[in-house]
């Protein structure tokens, strides 16, 4: 059962079925409820290219989003984990 603070439970459930984490699905569904789904889609993809980041920058981003095991990951593993989180 989704959290009561979700604004768009239909989209949340669809994103979860696609394999997104609970946190990411909640962020996207709540953002789209505040404006519109098409506006949220247009905003996506503005993060810098992971390949251009240092390992330390990737580690800090992985830490912010809560990726487990990040301390022992290589730069390539951090990129992969961030792309699939």
C-alpha positions in Angstrom: 0.0 0.0 0.0 1.5 3.3 -1.0 2.3 6.0 1.5 -0.5 8.5 2.3 1.8 11.4 1.3 1.8 10.3 -2.4 0.1 12.7 -4.7 -0.2 10.5 -7.8 -0.6 6.9 -6.6 -1.4 5.6 -10.1 1.9 6.9 -11.5 3.8 5.7 -8.4 2.5 2.2 -8.9 3.4 2.2 -12.6 6.9 3.4 -11.8 7.3 0.7 -9.1 6.2 -2.0 -11.6 9.0 -0.7 -14.0 11.5 -1.4 -11.2 12.1 2.0 -9.7 13.0 2.3 -6.1 10.2 3.5 -3.7 12.0 6.8 -3.2 12.6 7.6 -6.8 9.0 6.6 -7.8 7.6 8.8 -5.0 9.7 11.8 -6.1 8.7 11.5 -9.7 5.0 10.9 -9.0 4.8 13.8 -6.5 6.6 16.2 -8.8 4.3 15.4 -11.7 1.2 15.9 -9.5 2.5 19.4 -8.5 2.7 20.4 -12.2 2.1 18.0 -15.0 3.7 14.7 -16.2 4.9 16.3 -19.4 6.6 19.2 -17.5 8.4 16.7 -15.3 9.5 14.7 -18.3 11.0 17.8 -19.9 12.9 18.6 -16.8 14.5 15.2 -16.6 18.0 14.5 -17.8 19.7 17.7 -16.8 22.2 16.1 -14.5 25.8 16.2 -15.6 27.3 13.3 -17.5 28.5 10.7 -15.1 31.5 9.9 -17.3 32.8 13.4 -16.8 32.6 13.3 -13.0 35.5 12.2 -10.8 35.1 9.1 -8.6 34.8 11.3 -5.6 31.9 13.3 -7.1 30.2 10.0 -8.1 30.7 8.7 -4.6 29.1 11.8 -3.1 26.1 11.5 -5.4 25.8 7.8 -4.6 25.9 8.7 -0.9 23.1 11.4 -1.3 20.8 8.8 -3.0 21.7 6.0 -0.6 23.4 3.4 -2.8 24.6 0.6 -0.5 28.2 -0.7 -1.0 29.4 2.5 -2.6 32.6 2.6 -0.6 34.1 -0.5 -2.4 32.8 0.4 -5.9 35.0 1.4 -8.8 34.2 4.5 -10.9 32.4 2.3 -13.5 30.4 0.5 -10.8 29.3 3.8 -9.3 28.2 5.1 -12.7 26.2 1.9 -13.3 24.6 2.0 -9.8 23.6 5.6 -10.2 22.1 5.0 -13.7 20.0 2.1 -12.4 19.0 3.6 -9.1 
